[in-house]
Amino acid sequence: MKKLLKPIIIVLLILVGGILLIKPIINNISYGIDLQGGFEILYNIEPLKKGDTITEDDLDKTYKAIVNRIDTLGVSEPVISFEGDNLIRIQLPGLKNEEEARQRIGTTAVLSIRDTEDNLLLSSDVFGRGGAALEQDPQTFQYQVKLDIKDTGAFYEATKKISKKPNGENLMVIWLDFVEGLDSYENEKTTCGLDANMKCISSAYVNEGLNSNSVVIEGSFTKEEAQSLVDLINSGSLPTKLTEEATPKSVSPSFGSETITKTGIAGIITFALIMLILIFKYRLSGVVASICLFAYALLVFVVFNLVGGVLTLTGIAALVLGIGMAVDSIIISNSRVHDELLKGKKLREAFREGNKSSLGAIIDANITTLIAGIILYVFGESTVKGFATMLIITIFITVFTTVILYRILMEQFVKSKVFDDKDKLLFGKAKEVKSKDYVKLGKIPTIISLTIITVGIIFAVVRGFNFGVDFTGGTNINISSTNDIDFNKVTELVKKYDVRDYDYYMGTKKEGFIKLNDILDDETSIKVKNQFKELGYETSSSEISTLVTKNLTKNAIKSLLISLIAIIIYVKIRFNMNFAVVGILMLVHDVLIILSLFAIFYIPVDFIIVASLLTIIGYSINDTIIVFDRIRENRKKLYNNRKELTDEEINKLVNVSSTSTFNRNIWTSITTIIAVLTLIAVGLNDIYTFNISVLIGLIAGNVSSLLIGPRLWIRFEKRTMHKKDDDEDDEPEELKIKGINI
């Protein structure tokens, strides 16, 4: 019993320490604009040169430059939207005053390149999409700034002109927000590039005309100084000029002030239900697992806070996925221990062998999801990058808490020898799972899935999706009043139009805005404005551009395609190409099922659906890999890894593997579905699209990984084996020519 005291004390210390950390961790959480609100500034967009026109490409580059400056790590998730042809609304989460908003957004200054006499030589449109980047000289290891040049001709002419100036004047001077008649190099030359608060950010000697699409700024930079210069150049690489159109104002959360409270309640209920399931199923190890999950949740928020994360709905999406993966690691480990106990092995041997055999499956499942997370982070923007950041954090903490920590704690209980003849008390009752013909059972789900997808495609083509203002554009009506705004009267007034989102407040209830899916023409806008005026409300309206949403959607699709390619390569290396292809097809299947049901039932589609699809893709590949791991393992055990199997043998292989993973898949799905159903139960209707999408995806993912995927793999595997047989038959026979061959 003394040996049992040590693990009990460790578990209690983790529990008490975690409870003491709850309050400070929660107090330090920063929430996104959609959950907590923040500050916004409305800017007027103007061309850098008078007489020029602003193109969609200019707006696209402006958006990317602002995001790169404000959201370097992808954890702040600013909300940026274009309105009409010349307005951009920038919302920053968590800010509490006007000056802070100006300071953050105002860093996106206009960059210009001048000579020592302040003559304008080049503007930021000379830079390519790569902008500025931090590099190290391979020989001296000095940090330097690499510039991506788009207009090499203009850059060559400018640098050639500078190089011909006398020594000391042959300088290329880079400015942020240079003001004619006010700023000059003569006044700032002693501090240029040294003081972060100065507008003159760099001056570099030019000895010859530079005709290259890549040039380097060298100096005795520290890493921090070089990175600061990179950030400043990128922040100023705007092809447009921004001037404040309106005074910065606070903005309330778009998903309602109760969302955070309801999400917290949902989290507590979810954790309590998962804890009860684990304790009911695994007894004492379920208690230890629950405490490890508690540590997991706290550590996720600790790390997220340390990297300056802002919790948005995409972050919650990654957390939902993380919960499923964390519980999954525990269920896989315990299921393997049960398998060993059913073989008649003693507790310590069963624990050792169970952990050993489950480690590969857990690592493979987490690595495939990690690959997706890293690719999404590297190539993603804003929402996608925020999701990826949280996902990567959850994966590492899952491995630390529910794999390493959980196993270390359980090993202490096993080594105590107290449970040598009480394994049921420690790990719950190990039950033999009845074998079923999953290959045959998969036929009906396959037909149903194909039918849903076919019908969904027909509905999507004929009627289309019920896209919200995020995708279709619309009209934004700003409302202000000396009295509190009655949004019931507002919605009554505009009920003839397609209203998707409303009940937004900014600061007080005396100002706000309402979004219409319809784009109002000038005549209708004047009519609506007069109707509002009769209510005592002053209004201004602008058209909502879909440029940002299109940009983010395009970026999300590109990032996902790259991550799918990376997953195929990894699964091909770890398994084989048949597994890789089927795994990707199952991801596509799950996404198509969600989109098909949204098309058939005309469920509203807002940009938040991107977060739900990312969640399901991460969940689905995790689920499928677990089944594939068992198929690979059982092929080795049952058939000595023989490549040639009969139809009967390959069917048996899949049935045995699906049988052994069935309980694990069901319980993992139940715990994740509990999280989603709890969010719905507490009344979070604001994220209805997200909840319903994830719920559909979880069910589809379970069916595809257990029934459809293995069945499809059999077809691919049989075709591969038959192809080998055909190749052998195609070997050239001896050519028989009359008179020669006998």
Secondary structure, DSSP 4 states (H G I P E B T S, - for coil): -HHHHHHHHHHHHHHHHHHHHHHHHHHTPEEPTTTT-EEEEEEEEEESSTT----HHHHHHHHHHHHHHH-TTS-S--EEEEETTTEEEEEEET--SHHHHHHHHHTSPPEEEE-TT--EEEEGGGEEEEEEEEEE-TTT--EEEEEEES-HHHHHHHHHHHHTSPTTT-EEEEEES--TTT--HHHHTTTTTT-TTSSEEEEEE--S---SSEEEEEEEE-HHHHHHHHHHHHHH--SEEEEESS--EEE--TT-TTHHHHHHHHHHHHHHHHHHHHHHHHTHHHHHHHHHHHHHHHHHHHHHHHTT-EE-HHHHHHHHHHHHHHHHHHHHHHHHHHHHHHTT--HHHHHHHHHHHHHHHHHHHHHHHHHHHHHHHHH--HHHHHHHHHHHHHHHHHIIIIIIIHHHHHHHHHHT-TTTT-HHHHH----PPPP--HHHHTHHHHHHHHHHHHHHHHHHHHT--EE-HHHH-EEEEEEE-SS---HHHHHHHTTTS-EEEEEEESSSTTEEEEEESS---HHHHHHHHHHHHHTT-EEEEEEEP-HHHHHHHHHHHHHHHHHHHHHHHHHHHHS-HHHHHHHHHHHHHHHHHHHHHHHHTT-EE-TTHHHHHHHHHHHHHHHHHHHHHHHHHHHHHHHTT-S---HHHHHHHHHHHHHHHHHHHHHHHHHHHHHHHHHHHTT-GGGHHHHHHHHHHHHHHHHIIIIIHHHHHHHHHHHHHHHHHHHHHTSPPPPP-TTT--
